[in-house]
Amino acid sequence: MGEHLFAIQGLSLQMLKEPNTEQAQQYAHLIKALDKTAVADLQPCLIFPLLRILRKRDSKLRRLQEVSLTTLQDILCRSRLVSWSAFKDIAGSTCVMLQDTLKKEKDVTLDEVFYETLLETMSIAFRACSSTVWAEAFGTSRDVVSVLWSNIVFLCVDLINKSSARNVRASALGLIQQTLVPELRTDESKAFLAGLFASFLPGITATCSSVLAKPAGSPFVGTQLMVQALNTFSSVLCTVFDNSLRVHGPASPESSGTRTAETSTTVRASSAWLEETVPKIAIAVRSVDSVVISADISPEVASTFICFAELVITKCDRTLRPCLVHLVRTVIIFSEHQTPEISDAATRCVENLKEASLPDQTSLVWIDLQDDLISSFEALTSTVESGLESSIVASFKLCCGYVKLFGSRLSWILGAGNVLDRVIFLLLSIAELDYTTTDLMAYREFDTNEPSILPCSLLKLTKSSIATLFFRFTSRLGTVGVQPGMLSRLTEEFLRNSLTRCETLLVLRCLLDGVEKSDGPVLDQLSMVLEVLLQSDGWTLSTSAQAAVLSRRCITEGWSQADEKTLLQLKKDVVCLQLLLQNIAAIAKVMGTAFRQHLHVALYMILEKTESEIPPIQSTALHCLSQVAEACQYASIADLVCDNMEYLINDIVLRVRQLHRHPKTIFVLKAVLSYTDKNALPEVAHIVEVVLDKLDEFHHAAPGPFAAVLLTVVVKMKRWFPASKKVPAVRQDSKVYGVIRYLRTGYRDQTSGQTPNEGNEMNGTVADEEEVEEEGTIETEEKKEEVPQHVKLTVEIVRRSAYLLLTEDRHLRSLLLDVIREGCEVIQSRQEQLLPLAHKIWQSLITFHRGSDFIIMRKAFECLVGLTSVAGGFLRYRVVNEAIPLVAKFVGTRSLNRSRYSDEWDPGTRLTISFISLLPQLLKNIEAEDSAWEICATAVLPFLDAEQPKFLQEAALAFFQGLAGTQPDLVHVKLTEVSCIDEDQPVHNIVHEDIFDLFSNGRCIKA
């Protein structure tokens, strides 16, 4: 150890005489080998030769001085400065070196590393000082501190202004922050430092302003430099304008005089400086404000600025009131930041403003903020028109933050002068809609927790994020600022200007989205708004059917084939109707149970739109209906409809009687039926009677909607009253068997000329019929069972529908066939009601099978299969002798020309597949004899040809697989005929599906 110290001493003496870089490097190496204790003990001796080198004013020694500065940093990092004189020597030497260098070199970018090392050495020296050093400095050497601090601060300011290097400027800002000496403990020292920095503040403000005025992405700024500038600037402001120096009293009587003098000095310095410096502070903060608006500032800078603003708001006195507006407007932008941590911190900072403001200045601060709020609202329109996304986003965030800041005060502000009219005009101008993006075929599923606002794409605002901010702004405005005057003003605009009707509805919808349940004047005004909306002519489109047809045509044929003007008007009407429904849902949510007084009128209109053929209207109406049910405290939509059934039925009956004036009434009835249960059967029966009367009246004009309602009624009957098991035939009365006898013999006698005995030979003996008649006669003596109301109603619906089956309207035919099929299933257990209806509709079904309309033929065949599933063997003779030959003939004809089956979705092909697929079920329903099965198998067999299309081969295979379960002998014979299997193949193996795998392996009929 002694030799090591001796070597250090020898190098120290050589460096004092003739220093060079090699000696300085050896000296640094020897010092690094010492431990911290030795460095602390030898600190004065180790520093002395280094300071001598730093004081030399020879530019040729630059490299030597850099090594010396590095060595000095190493010493200060491993030991504390315990002497004020040592710090004074180090700070003085570095200041002199920095000053000389700046005078000699005009371009400070030539040696950035040297400047950064020099500034970092001074910062380390500040951090190395102990509390005793600062106590000595600020206690007995304040004049020296003033001179030394002045040199350091102004040299740093000069270097920041001259240098373009980020690292150099950041080091200079960090050194200024170190000169604030956070370790000071006494108020006297803090007051002295505050007065000292009051004289430095103009230069520091100008320097920080120059850094903050440039975007963070510019080459000479960067995020870290902006963060450092904000930290330094906020620290200086809080040091100069610290409220604690004005509040605390003197610590002791002896120091009272000194304390009073220092405080008065600080106040006088601040007052003298105020007129010149406050505008510069405002410019600096405004520069930061513009940076926030024009660029996406980084989270680091945002967090730093929030801390800076919070320090200024909570610690600084009233002299900085002109700056608070700029601080607040910047912080509230950050309160809308997408990062939760930054948003929460900014919100807390803004809330602290209400508590930190002094009583005598609170009103002045809020007046300034109020003026800036109105200015921000007015500037929003021009910002949106500019189209610059970053500026629009920042402006919306600023307005949202101001609304949150003012809270309940906003209602008072909007009620002053013409502010409300200006705000309404602003909202309407921003809410302009672009109807060309409306999708008329989009069905939107609404989430119960999601506000049912229109898609963001409808707004002319370019980005969805901007549209979301607009929705948030207006919703928040409604949360704190909705008042009767605003609602009244929007209502007047809605009634006065039809061109901006949709925009008015959108603004009203967004405002209501933020309003919680209310009472008093707002509730009364909402009732008036609701009445205006319900009486609006926006509920009526041309017709929902025409609109749907037009939309589908435009979708399929494209814009070139559509009337663009008509389509655009239709889209506008659809959007208007959606907004009407959404506003009613929002009003119901706000009014709660008070909405019940308007429920009967609104419910009818909403139910009408739930059956709209335009998907956007239908989805919006269903969502509106659920919101109304929830607001009126109903458990479900069904409970809502059932509880108001009496009013709805009365309205429907009145309107059905005047259907030419109320053509949409039929859709309301259809919607009501979809939400009712079997307890509403008497009301439904009354409505059905009126509908049937009107169906007879309008069957030449527009019977389609009536038939659709009847189908809905029958389907509901089927769900409400599931069919029970069929009553055995022997339990029926003589009238039933009279019908049976007629169906089996009398009709055959009329059509084929056969005698009754011949007919009985085909369907049974005469004795069997007489036996059945005898049993039926005994049964008639028993008391007849009363026919249920739903059976009577269904029978009447099916009977009246049968009259219209031969209409020329394909759509109506299809609906009526569905009505008949579903109705027969409802009354399948009531044979005495079913069989006369089967006789009534039979001729129409056969006529359809002889026609050329493949779609109606397929529907008629499906109806026939459904009818046989409930009538059973009573239709056996008719099916076998009339229907089966027609079907077999059509299938056989289609099998001859294979070129027709190139398209699987051709109506004829689909009909053929339906015939082949449903024939097994039809034959099973009637318990057909072998001859009928053979006729069908013969007709289907050609479709096993290898050259037939694959989908027809698959249908034929499925037919024979189904046939194999009941007629294995017939399948064996048919497959033997076409040589698909050997003659000695066991019959019982026919039912095994492996046999039919042969067809898929190519063993079909060879062409």
Buried (B, 14 or more C-beta within 10 A) or exposed (E): EEEEBEBBEEBBEBBEEEBEBEBBBBBBEBBEEBEEEBBBEBBEEBBBBBBBBBBBEEEEBEEBBBBBBBBBBBBBEBBEBBBBEBBBBBBBBBBBBBBEBBEEBEEBEEBBEBBBBBBBBBBBBBEBBBEEBBBBBBEEBBEBBBEBBBBBBBBBBBBBBBBEBBBBBBBBBBBBBBBBBEBBEBBBBBBBBBBBBBBBBBBBBBBBBBBBBBEBEEEEBBBBBBBBBBBBBBBBBBBBBBBEBEEEEBEEEEBEEEBEEBBEBBBEBBEEBBEEBBEBBBBBBBBBBBBBBEBEBBBBBBBBBBBBBBBBBBBBBBBBBBBBBBBBBBBBBBBBBEEEEBBEBBBEBBEBBEEBBEEEBEEBBBEBBBEBBBEBBBBBBEBBEEEBBEBBBBBBBBBBBBBBBBEEBBBEBBEEEEBBEBBBBBBBBBBBBEBEEBBBEEEBEBEEEEBBBBBBBBBEBEEEBBBBBBBBBBBBBBBBBBBBBBBBBBBEBBEEEEEBBBBBBBBBBBBBBBBEEBEEEBBEBBBEBBEBBBEBEBBEBEEBBEBBEBBEBBEEEEEEEBEEEEBBBBBBBBBBBBBBBBBBBBBBBBBBEBBBEBBBBBBBBBBBBBBBBBBBBBBBBBBBBBBBBBBBEBEEBBBBBBEBBEBBBEBBBEBBEEBEEBBBBBBBBBBBBBBBEEEBBEBBBEBBEBBBBBBBEBBEEBBBBBBBBBBBBBBBBBEBBEBEEBBEBEEBBBEBBEBBBBBBBBBBBEEEEBEBEEBBEEBBEEEEBEEBBEBBEEBEEEEEEEEEEBBBBBBBBBBBBBBBBEBEBEEBBBBBBBBBBBBBBBBBBBBBBBBBBBBBBBEBBBEBBEEEBBBBBBBBBBBBBBBBBBBBBBBBBBBBBBBBBBBBEBBBEBBEEBEEBEEEEEEBBBBBBBBBBBBBEBBBBBEBEEEBBBBBBBBBBBBBBEEBBEEBBBBBBBBBBBBBEBBBEBBBBBBBEBEBBEEEBEEEEBBEEEBBEEBEEEBBBEE
